[in-house]
């Protein structure tokens, strides 16, 4: 898995393709609730491993 950023979007790439989460990095000063409510809270991988929001943020920060 490769986590990357494309503009305001988060992209998770894997051998079979990719998943793009639009506006993951979008920040709204006029609508602060958008900054936290429009993110997924966890990813569960096929092997049963679950990453919480902190794991996802860390993976995106390393790119």
C-alpha positions in Angstrom: 0.0 0.0 0.0 1.2 3.5 -0.8 -0.5 6.5 0.7 -0.1 9.8 -1.1 -1.6 13.2 -1.6 -3.0 14.7 -4.8 -4.1 18.3 -4.2 -6.7 18.0 -1.4 -7.3 14.3 -2.0 -5.7 11.3 -0.2 -4.9 8.4 -2.5 -4.3 4.8 -1.4 -2.6 2.9 -4.1 -2.3 -0.9 -4.3 -1.3 -3.4 -7.0 -4.9 -3.7 -8.2 -5.6 0.0 -8.5 -6.2 2.9 -6.1 -8.8 4.5 -3.9 -9.1 8.3 -3.8 -10.7 10.1 -0.9 -11.7 13.5 -2.1 -11.1 16.6 0.1 -9.2 14.6 2.8 -6.8 17.5 3.2 -9.4 20.2 2.6 -9.6 22.8 5.4 -12.5 25.2 5.8 -12.2 28.2 8.2 -15.8 29.0 7.7 -17.1 25.4 8.2 -14.9 23.9 10.9 -17.1 20.8 11.2 -16.1 19.8 7.7 -12.5 19.5 8.9 -13.2 16.4 11.1 -16.6 15.0 10.0 -15.7 14.3 6.4 -12.9 11.8 7.1 -13.2 8.0 7.5 -12.5 6.9 11.0 -10.7 3.5 10.2 -9.6 1.2 7.5 -10.0 -2.6 7.9 -7.6 -4.6 5.7 -8.3 -8.0 4.3 -6.2 -9.7 7.0 -8.4 -8.2 9.7 -5.9 -5.5 10.7 -7.6 -2.2 11.5 -6.0 1.2 11.2 -7.6 4.1 13.1 -7.5 7.7 12.1 -4.1 8.2 13.8 -2.6 5.3 11.8 -4.0 6.8 8.5 -2.7 10.3 9.3 0.7 8.9 10.0 0.9 6.9 6.7 -0.2 10.0 4.8 2.4 12.2 6.6 5.2 9.9 5.6 4.7 10.4 1.8 
